[in-house]
Amino acid sequence: MADLYEQLLSSIDTLTPEQIAELTSILNAKQSKSERVKEETQSDGKQPCVHCGSINTKKHGKVSGRQRFLCKDCGKTFNSSTGAITSGSRLSVGQWKELLRGVVDNLPISKIAQNVGIAESSAWINKQKICCALMILYGEQDRFIDIAECDEYYAPVSFKGKRDPEFFVYTLGRLPRHHMNLQQKIEWIMKAGLYDKLLEEEPGKLEELLYDTSYLRGISRDQTCILTCQDRSGNLYMNPTCIGRLETNDVNKNLHGRFEKDAILVTDSHSAYPSFASKEKIQLEQIEADKHAKGAFNLGRVNALHSDIAKYWPKQEERIPSTKYMDFSLMLMWWLRKHKTLTTNEKVEKLYEIIQDQHITVDTLYEKIKSRELQLNTKGYFPNKV
């Protein structure tokens, strides 16, 4: 079946416009039939139970005009939105759509909270739920079919929201990246109960914490490597990959199986790519560091993508996300780029459909999202769960 599907995909480019129109008509008819079956299933009371999957269900009255169902096997009740992100939410439909509008427009959390009329913490957690739903649906992102440009984008390692002083002092060997003068640093360390201990046991470390205000230079453990790739057909991949310098194993883990056999990988002279291209059996074109192009090949598209990421996370506004949630933020940016031809209202409606879908099961507990592990190679600089 998989081979047949691959053959079908590879033959699409050979179809005439008339054949494509006919195929589209058949697919639309199939989809309409599927939707009719779903409606009929719901109308006769045989809506599958969202708790146990049983079809031994029946109608069980209505609440706020919404049909409820009772499962005869597990005894639990549910409706068409049970399990969805919006299920049990105190936000109205209007508030949800205003929140989604802020997400689509890339507004700061403080502005979204103000527009919706909720606390910043509520705006933040609901945005993460939306990103999580997108990750479930589209987390694999795209495959590449023609000339694909690949390069790394580096963003500062960030632990926004982390409140454990010992993590910063002993694990990271630095203070939080706050704008603190010397007196404020001393007060922070004293409030954490670490000043006397450091003064007695590690006076050199205390002095370093107080006077070293700079990031490590170049590509270091202070940088998150985001692997980005885009081909000429608009297929796109961008995901936090590792801390510090990119290695071949990181490329293999993230890009394995993403290239069609006729695709061409274009990169800079980084040593992580040749063995990957050889393993994947794809053509590799590497551009030397002092060159802008190699014949017809260049890195213009992926460089433009990097500029867009920088605009999406304006540094002057301190909008670069925490490293723990960087993959969520990039997933949202990926979705917005894939739907860039839609109006803002159309994007809002599409996102609202997603968060109402009960089949997209997102763990909506605040603590579960806050305690998620980092989805990248930390190289032992710090734990995956912070």
C-alpha positions as CSV (number, residue, x, y, z in Angstrom):
1,M,0.0,0.0,0.0
2,A,2.9,2.4,0.9
3,D,4.6,1.7,-2.5
4,L,1.3,2.3,-4.3
5,Y,0.9,5.6,-2.5
6,E,4.5,6.7,-3.4
7,Q,3.9,5.8,-7.0
8,L,0.7,7.9,-7.0
9,L,2.6,10.9,-5.5
10,S,5.4,10.6,-8.0
11,S,3.0,10.5,-11.0
12,I,1.0,13.6,-10.1
13,D,3.5,15.9,-11.9
14,T,2.8,14.0,-15.2
15,L,-1.0,14.6,-15.1
16,T,-2.7,17.1,-17.4
17,P,-4.8,20.0,-16.0
18,E,-7.9,18.1,-17.0
19,Q,-6.8,14.9,-15.1
20,I,-5.9,17.0,-12.1
21,A,-9.3,18.6,-12.1
22,E,-10.9,15.1,-12.4
23,L,-8.8,13.8,-9.5
24,T,-9.7,16.8,-7.3
25,S,-13.4,16.2,-8.0
26,I,-13.1,12.5,-6.9
27,L,-11.2,13.5,-3.7
28,N,-13.8,16.2,-2.9
29,A,-16.6,13.6,-3.4
30,K,-14.9,11.2,-1.1
31,Q,-14.5,13.9,1.5
32,S,-18.1,14.9,1.3
33,K,-19.2,11.3,1.6
34,S,-17.0,10.9,4.7
35,E,-18.5,14.0,6.2
36,R,-22.0,12.7,5.5
37,V,-21.2,9.4,7.2
38,K,-19.9,11.3,10.2
39,E,-23.1,13.4,10.4
40,E,-25.3,10.3,10.1
41,T,-23.3,8.5,12.8
42,Q,-23.8,11.4,15.1
43,S,-27.5,11.8,14.3
44,D,-28.4,8.1,15.1
45,G,-26.7,8.3,18.5
46,K,-23.7,6.1,17.6
47,Q,-21.1,8.8,18.2
48,P,-18.0,6.9,19.3
49,C,-17.0,7.4,23.0
50,V,-14.1,9.8,23.3
51,H,-13.1,8.1,26.6
52,C,-13.0,4.4,25.7
53,G,-13.7,4.3,21.9
54,S,-16.9,2.2,22.2
55,I,-19.7,2.8,19.8
56,N,-22.3,1.5,22.3
57,T,-23.5,5.0,23.0
58,K,-26.8,6.9,23.0
59,K,-28.0,10.5,23.1
60,H,-28.2,11.9,26.5
61,G,-29.9,15.3,26.4
62,K,-28.4,18.7,25.5
63,V,-26.4,21.3,27.3
64,S,-26.4,24.8,26.0
65,G,-27.9,23.5,22.8
66,R,-25.1,21.0,22.3
67,Q,-26.0,17.3,22.0
68,R,-24.5,15.1,24.7
69,F,-23.9,11.3,24.6
70,L,-23.7,8.6,27.2
71,C,-21.4,5.6,26.7
72,K,-23.1,2.4,27.9
73,D,-19.8,0.7,28.4
74,C,-17.8,3.1,30.5
75,G,-20.7,5.1,31.8
76,K,-19.2,8.5,30.9
77,T,-20.9,11.3,29.1
78,F,-19.4,13.5,26.4
79,N,-20.3,15.9,23.5
80,S,-18.7,16.8,20.2
81,S,-16.1,19.0,21.8
82,T,-15.1,16.8,24.8
83,G,-11.4,16.5,24.9
84,A,-10.8,19.5,22.6
85,I,-8.6,22.4,23.7
86,T,-11.7,24.6,24.1
87,S,-13.5,22.0,26.2
88,G,-14.0,23.2,29.8
89,S,-12.5,26.6,29.0
90,R,-13.9,29.7,30.6
91,L,-13.2,31.7,27.5
92,S,-16.1,32.6,25.2
93,V,-15.9,31.9,21.5
94,G,-15.2,35.7,21.0
95,Q,-12.4,35.6,23.5
96,W,-10.8,32.5,21.8
97,K,-10.9,34.1,18.4
98,E,-9.4,37.4,19.8
99,L,-6.6,35.3,21.3
100,L,-6.1,33.5,18.0
101,R,-6.0,36.8,16.2
102,G,-3.2,38.0,18.5
103,V,-1.4,34.7,17.9
104,V,-1.7,35.1,14.1
105,D,-0.6,38.7,14.3
106,N,2.4,37.7,16.5
107,L,1.5,40.1,19.3
108,P,3.3,40.0,22.6
109,I,1.6,37.9,25.3
110,S,0.9,41.1,27.4
111,K,-0.9,42.6,24.4
112,I,-2.9,39.4,23.7
113,A,-3.9,39.2,27.4
114,Q,-5.0,42.8,27.3
115,N,-7.1,42.4,24.2
116,V,-8.8,39.2,25.4
117,G,-9.3,40.4,29.0
118,I,-7.4,37.6,30.7
119,A,-4.2,37.2,32.8
120,E,-0.9,37.0,31.0
121,S,-0.4,33.5,32.4
122,S,-3.7,32.4,30.8
123,A,-2.8,33.9,27.5
124,W,0.6,32.2,27.5
125,I,-0.6,28.7,28.4
126,N,-3.4,28.9,25.8
127,K,-0.9,29.9,23.1
128,Q,1.2,26.9,24.1
129,K,-1.8,24.6,23.8
130,I,-2.5,26.0,20.3
131,C,1.2,25.4,19.3
132,C,1.0,21.9,20.8
133,A,-2.0,21.1,18.7
134,L,-0.2,22.2,15.6
135,M,2.8,20.1,16.6
136,I,0.5,17.0,16.8
137,L,-0.9,17.7,13.4
138,Y,2.1,19.0,11.5
139,G,5.1,18.2,13.6
140,E,6.9,16.2,10.8
141,Q,6.7,19.3,8.6
142,D,7.7,18.9,5.0
143,R,9.7,16.6,2.7
144,F,12.0,18.1,-0.1
145,I,11.5,17.4,-3.7
146,D,14.0,19.6,-5.6
147,I,16.8,22.1,-4.8
148,A,16.8,22.4,-1.0
149,E,18.9,25.0,0.8
150,C,19.9,24.1,4.3
151,D,21.7,26.2,7.0
152,E,21.8,26.8,10.7
153,Y,20.2,29.7,12.6
154,Y,21.5,30.5,16.1
155,A,19.4,31.9,18.9
156,P,20.5,32.5,22.5
157,V,19.8,29.7,25.0
158,S,17.0,31.0,27.2
159,F,15.4,29.8,30.4
160,K,12.6,32.4,30.8
161,G,10.3,31.5,33.6
162,K,12.9,29.3,35.4
163,R,12.9,30.2,39.1
164,D,15.5,27.8,40.6
165,P,18.6,29.8,41.7
166,E,20.8,26.7,42.1
167,F,20.1,25.7,38.5
168,F,21.6,28.9,37.2
169,V,24.5,29.1,39.7
170,Y,25.6,25.4,39.7
171,T,24.3,24.0,36.4
172,L,24.7,26.9,34.1
173,G,27.4,28.7,36.1
174,R,25.8,32.1,35.6
175,L,23.1,34.3,36.8
176,P,19.8,34.8,35.0
177,R,20.1,37.1,32.0
178,H,18.5,40.1,33.8
179,H,19.6,43.7,33.6
180,M,21.1,43.8,37.1
181,N,23.8,46.0,38.5
182,L,26.4,44.7,41.0
183,Q,24.2,45.5,44.1
184,Q,21.2,43.8,42.6
185,K,23.3,40.7,41.8
186,I,24.5,40.5,45.4
187,E,20.9,40.9,46.6
188,W,19.7,38.1,44.2
189,I,22.4,35.7,45.4
190,M,21.7,36.5,49.1
191,K,18.0,36.1,48.6
192,A,18.6,32.7,47.1
193,G,20.6,31.8,50.3
194,L,23.8,31.1,48.3
195,Y,26.0,34.1,49.1
196,D,27.6,32.8,52.3
197,K,28.0,29.3,50.9
198,L,29.8,30.6,47.8
199,L,31.9,33.0,49.8
200,E,33.1,30.2,52.0
201,E,33.4,27.4,49.5
202,E,33.9,29.0,46.0
203,P,34.9,32.6,46.3
204,G,36.3,32.5,42.7
205,K,32.9,31.4,41.4
206,L,31.2,34.2,43.4
207,E,33.4,36.8,41.8
208,E,32.8,35.3,38.4
209,L,29.0,35.5,38.9
210,L,29.2,39.1,40.0
211,Y,31.5,40.5,37.4
212,D,31.1,38.3,34.3
213,T,28.3,39.9,32.2
214,S,29.2,38.6,28.8
215,Y,27.9,35.7,26.7
216,L,30.4,33.2,25.5
217,R,31.7,34.3,22.1
218,G,30.9,32.5,18.9
219,I,29.0,29.2,18.7
220,S,28.9,27.9,22.2
221,R,26.7,26.3,24.9
222,D,25.0,29.8,25.1
223,Q,23.5,29.2,21.6
224,T,20.6,27.1,20.4
225,C,21.2,25.7,16.9
226,I,18.0,25.8,14.7
227,L,18.3,23.6,11.6
228,T,16.4,25.2,8.7
229,C,15.8,23.9,5.2
230,Q,13.7,25.2,2.3
231,D,13.3,24.1,-1.3
232,R,12.2,25.9,-4.4
233,S,8.8,24.4,-4.2
234,G,8.2,26.1,-0.8
235,N,8.6,23.0,1.3
236,L,10.0,24.0,4.7
237,Y,11.6,22.6,7.8
238,M,12.8,24.5,10.9
239,N,13.4,23.0,14.3
240,P,15.8,23.5,17.3
241,T,18.4,20.7,16.9
242,C,21.1,21.0,19.5
243,I,23.0,23.3,21.8
244,G,26.2,24.7,20.3
245,R,27.7,23.6,17.0
246,L,25.8,21.3,14.6
247,E,27.1,17.8,14.3
248,T,26.4,15.1,11.7
249,N,24.3,13.0,14.2
250,D,22.0,16.0,14.7
251,V,21.6,16.4,10.9
252,N,20.8,12.6,10.6
253,K,18.3,12.7,13.3
254,N,16.4,15.7,12.0
255,L,16.6,15.3,8.2
256,H,16.7,11.5,7.6
257,G,14.2,10.4,5.0
258,R,13.1,13.9,4.1
259,F,14.7,14.1,0.6
260,E,13.4,12.6,-2.6
261,K,16.0,10.7,-4.6
262,D,16.2,13.6,-7.2
263,A,16.5,16.3,-4.6
264,I,19.7,18.4,-4.3
265,L,21.0,19.6,-1.0
266,V,22.7,23.0,-1.0
267,T,24.7,24.0,2.1
268,D,27.7,26.1,3.2
269,S,31.0,24.4,3.8
270,H,30.0,22.9,7.2
271,S,31.5,19.5,7.7
272,A,28.3,18.0,9.1
273,Y,26.5,17.6,5.8
274,P,28.7,15.4,3.4
275,S,28.4,12.1,5.3
276,F,24.6,12.8,5.7
277,A,24.2,13.4,1.9
278,S,26.2,10.2,1.2
279,K,24.1,8.2,3.6
280,E,20.9,9.5,2.1
281,K,22.3,9.1,-1.5
282,I,21.4,12.6,-2.5
283,Q,23.5,15.2,-4.4
284,L,25.2,17.7,-2.2
285,E,26.4,21.2,-3.4
286,Q,28.5,23.1,-0.8
287,I,29.2,26.8,-1.2
288,E,32.6,27.9,0.0
289,A,32.7,30.4,2.9
290,D,34.0,33.3,0.8
291,K,31.6,32.7,-2.1
292,H,27.9,33.8,-2.5
293,A,27.0,31.0,-5.0
294,K,28.2,27.9,-6.8
295,G,27.0,28.1,-10.4
296,A,23.1,28.0,-10.2
297,F,23.2,27.2,-6.5
298,N,23.0,29.7,-3.6
299,L,21.6,30.1,-0.1
300,G,19.3,33.0,-0.9
301,R,16.0,31.4,0.2
302,V,17.3,30.0,3.5
303,N,19.0,33.3,4.3
304,A,15.8,35.1,3.7
305,L,14.1,32.6,6.1
306,H,16.6,33.5,8.7
307,S,15.8,37.2,8.3
308,D,12.1,36.3,8.8
309,I,12.9,34.4,12.0
310,A,14.8,37.4,13.3
311,K,11.8,39.6,12.6
312,Y,9.4,37.1,14.1
313,W,11.5,37.2,17.3
314,P,12.4,40.9,17.5
315,K,15.5,40.9,19.8
316,Q,15.0,44.5,20.9
317,E,11.6,43.5,22.3
318,E,13.1,40.4,24.0
319,R,10.7,38.2,22.1
320,I,13.1,35.3,21.6
321,P,11.3,32.3,23.3
322,S,12.6,30.1,26.0
323,T,14.7,27.2,24.6
324,K,12.1,24.8,26.1
325,Y,9.3,26.2,23.9
326,M,11.3,27.2,20.9
327,D,10.0,24.3,18.9
328,F,6.4,25.4,19.6
329,S,7.1,28.9,18.4
330,L,8.8,27.7,15.2
331,M,5.9,25.2,14.6
332,L,3.5,28.2,14.7
333,M,5.7,30.2,12.4
334,W,5.8,27.2,10.0
335,W,2.0,27.0,10.0
336,L,1.6,30.7,9.4
337,R,4.1,30.6,6.4
338,K,2.3,27.6,4.9
339,H,-1.0,29.6,5.1
340,K,0.4,33.0,4.1
341,T,-2.1,33.4,1.2
342,L,-5.0,33.4,3.7
343,T,-6.4,36.5,5.3
344,T,-6.1,37.0,9.1
345,N,-9.7,36.1,9.5
346,E,-9.3,32.9,7.5
347,K,-6.3,31.9,9.6
348,V,-8.2,32.5,12.8
349,E,-11.1,30.4,11.6
350,K,-8.7,27.5,10.6
351,L,-7.0,27.6,14.0
352,Y,-10.4,27.7,15.8
353,E,-11.4,24.5,13.9
354,I,-8.2,22.9,15.1
355,I,-8.7,23.7,18.8
356,Q,-12.3,22.5,18.6
357,D,-11.3,19.1,17.2
358,Q,-11.8,16.5,20.0
359,H,-9.5,14.1,18.2
360,I,-6.5,16.4,18.8
361,T,-5.8,15.4,22.3
362,V,-3.5,17.9,24.1
363,D,-2.6,17.6,27.7
364,T,-4.0,20.9,28.8
365,L,-2.7,20.9,32.4
366,Y,-0.5,23.9,33.1
367,E,2.1,21.9,35.0
368,K,2.4,19.3,32.2
369,I,3.3,21.9,29.7
370,K,5.6,23.7,32.0
371,S,7.5,20.5,32.9
372,R,7.9,19.2,29.3
373,E,11.4,18.1,28.3
374,L,13.6,20.0,25.9
375,Q,13.2,18.4,22.4
376,L,16.8,18.8,21.3
377,N,20.4,17.6,22.0
378,T,21.6,19.4,25.1
379,K,25.0,17.7,24.8
380,G,25.1,17.3,28.6
381,Y,25.4,21.1,29.2
382,F,22.2,20.9,31.2
383,P,19.4,18.3,31.7
384,N,16.6,17.8,29.1
385,K,14.1,18.4,31.9
386,V,14.6,21.8,33.4
